[in-house]
Amino acid sequence: MKKKQTAESRILEADQTRTNILEVATREFADKGLAGARIDEIAEKTNSSKRMIYYYFGGKDGLYEAVLERAYGHIRKREAERQFETMPADEALRALIELTFDYHASHPDFVRLVMNENIHHGDHIGKIPGIKERNRSVIASLRTIIDKGVAARLFRKGVDPVDLHMSISALCFYNVSNRYTFEANFGVDLGSPKTQKKRRAQIADIILAWMKAD
């Protein structure tokens, strides 16, 4: 006789199904973009069905937006877990840069998703409820680090945390987004452990030198 499911087990099963769909969809959207990914193919690669995808996400656009939300949520969670604000300012900034670099390097799907969403002029990310508020957490963290560094006479005054975030993101992002074209043009594999270690340190040194008090 089949064991009757409890409410708790049904919730757990639903969460596992939803997570499985999101993981598969992340790879599909990252590899093929919004236009190229197909709900039928995603369903075939999950432990679910096309009907369940529509049930949980309402359709392709809803699934794509859920994938974006999850991707941004993961990096914000990693940042929050480290509690950079409790560290000395220069150590905190270096640690945040290194985390950003490592996250991009180990999550190339995130980079491709962001690139794809920019192809669509950010049409979908703006529809995600609360996405701006959640992404402001890294700006708040940087503001605290900057203020602490200025007070300790480690950092110069007048740095906008949004500008700092943009500079960190741009340098870390490039290492993944331009890996293959850079290798084709200059013969340098940005994905090799040796190159990544070197570039990770360089980016941190560049940003900290820019932040240094006069």
LINSUL-V559690 format. One record per pair of residues at least 12 apart in sequence whose C-alpha atoms are under 10 Angstrom apart, sorted by the first residue. I is the first residue (numbers start at 0). GAP is how many residues later the second one is. If there is no record, write none. Layout:
((I;GAP) (I;GAP))
This chain:
((13;38) (13;42) (15;31) (16;29) (16;30) (16;31) (16;32) (16;35) (16;36) (16;39) (17;28) (17;29) (17;30) (17;34) (17;35) (17;38) (17;39) (18;27) (18;51) (19;25) (19;26) (19;27) (19;28) (20;21) (20;22) (20;24) (20;25) (20;26) (20;27) (20;28) (20;31) (20;32) (20;35) (20;36) (20;42) (20;46) (21;20) (21;24) (21;31) (21;35) (21;41) (21;42) (21;44) (21;45) (21;46) (21;48) (21;49) (22;19) (22;23) (22;44) (22;47) (23;17) (23;18) (23;19) (23;20) (23;21) (23;22) (23;23) (23;43) (24;12) (24;13) (24;14) (24;16) (24;17) (24;18) (24;20) (24;21) (24;35) (24;38) (24;39) (24;41) (24;42) (25;16) (25;37) (25;38) (25;40) (25;41) (25;42) (25;44) (25;45) (25;83) (25;84) (25;86) (25;87) (26;15) (26;40) (26;81) (26;82) (26;83) (26;85) (26;86) (27;13) (27;14) (27;17) (27;36) (27;81) (27;85) (28;13) (28;34) (28;35) (28;38) (28;39) (28;80) (28;83) (28;84) (28;87) (29;37) (29;78) (29;79) (29;80) (29;81) (29;82) (29;83) (29;84) (29;85) (29;86) (29;87) (30;78) (30;81) (30;82) (30;85) (31;80) (31;81) (31;84) (32;31) (32;79) (32;80) (32;82) (32;83) (32;84) (32;86) (32;87) (33;26) (33;27) (33;30) (33;79) (33;82) (33;83) (33;85) (33;86) (34;25) (34;81) (36;23) (36;27) (37;22) (38;12) (38;14) (38;15) (38;20) (38;21) (38;24) (39;13) (60;63) (61;62) (61;65) (61;66) (63;49) (63;53) (63;60) (63;61) (64;52) (64;58) (64;59) (64;60) (64;61) (64;62) (64;63) (65;58) (65;59) (65;62) (66;43) (66;46) (67;42) (67;45) (67;46) (67;49) (67;56) (67;57) (67;60) (67;63) (68;56) (68;59) (68;60) (68;61) (68;62) (68;65) (69;40) (70;36) (70;38) (70;39) (70;40) (70;42) (70;43) (71;38) (71;42) (71;59) (71;62) (71;63) (72;58) (72;61) (72;62) (73;29) (73;36) (74;24) (74;25) (74;28) (74;29) (74;32) (74;35) (74;60) (74;63) (75;58) (75;59) (75;60) (75;61) (75;62) (76;57) (76;60) (76;61) (77;18) (77;21) (77;22) (77;25) (78;16) (78;17) (78;20) (78;21) (78;58) (78;59) (78;62) (79;57) (79;58) (79;61) (81;13) (81;14) (81;17) (82;13) (82;58) (83;12) (83;57) (83;58) (83;60) (83;61) (84;55) (84;56) (84;57) (84;58) (84;59) (84;60) (84;61) (84;63) (85;58) (85;59) (85;62) (86;58) (86;61) (87;57) (87;60) (87;61) (87;64) (87;66) (88;53) (88;55) (88;56) (88;57) (88;58) (88;59) (88;60) (88;61) (88;62) (88;63) (88;65) (88;66) (89;55) (89;56) (89;58) (89;59) (89;62) (89;64) (89;65) (89;118) (89;121) (89;122) (90;54) (90;58) (90;117) (91;49) (91;50) (91;53) (91;54) (91;57) (92;48) (92;49) (92;52) (92;53) (92;56) (92;75) (92;111) (92;114) (92;115) (92;118) (93;106) (93;107) (93;109) (93;110) (93;111) (93;113) (93;114) (94;109) (95;42) (95;45) (95;46) (95;72) (95;108) (96;68) (96;71) (96;72) (96;74) (96;75) (96;103) (96;104) (96;106) (96;107) (96;108) (96;110) (96;111) (97;70) (97;74) (97;99) (97;102) (97;103) (97;105) (97;106) (98;73) (98;101) (99;68) (99;69) (99;71) (99;72) (99;73) (99;100) (100;67) (100;68) (100;70) (100;71) (100;72) (100;73) (100;74) (100;75) (100;95) (100;96) (100;98) (100;99) (100;100) (100;102) (100;103) (101;70) (101;94) (101;95) (101;98) (102;69) (102;70) (103;65) (103;68) (103;69) (103;70) (103;71) (103;72) (103;73) (104;67) (104;68) (104;70) (104;71) (104;72) (104;85) (104;86) (104;91) (104;95) (105;70) (105;85) (106;69) (107;65) (107;67) (107;68) (107;69) (108;67) (109;63) (109;66) (110;61) (110;62) (110;63) (110;64) (110;65) (110;66) (111;61) (111;64) (111;65) (113;59) (113;63) (114;58) (114;62) (135;26) (137;23) (137;24) (137;27) (138;21) (138;22) (138;23) (138;24) (138;25) (138;26) (139;21) (139;22) (140;20) (141;18) (141;19) (141;20) (141;22) (141;23) (142;16) (142;17) (142;18) (142;19) (142;21) (142;22) (143;17) (144;16) (145;12) (145;13) (145;14) (145;15) (145;18) (145;65) (146;12) (146;14) (148;62) (148;63) (148;64) (149;61) (149;62) (149;63) (151;61) (152;59) (152;60) (152;61) (153;54) (153;57) (153;58) (153;59) (153;60) (154;53) (154;54) (154;55) (154;56) (154;57) (154;58) (154;59) (155;54) (155;55) (155;56) (155;57) (155;58) (156;54) (156;55) (156;56) (156;57) (157;53) (158;51) (158;52) (163;43) (163;46) (163;47) (166;36) (166;39) (166;40) (167;35) (167;36) (167;38) (167;39) (170;28) (170;29) (170;31) (170;32) (170;33) (170;35) (170;36) (171;27) (171;28) (171;31) (171;32) (173;16) (174;14) (174;15) (174;16) (174;20) (174;21) (174;24) (174;25) (175;14) (175;15) (175;20) (176;13) (177;12) (178;12) (178;13))
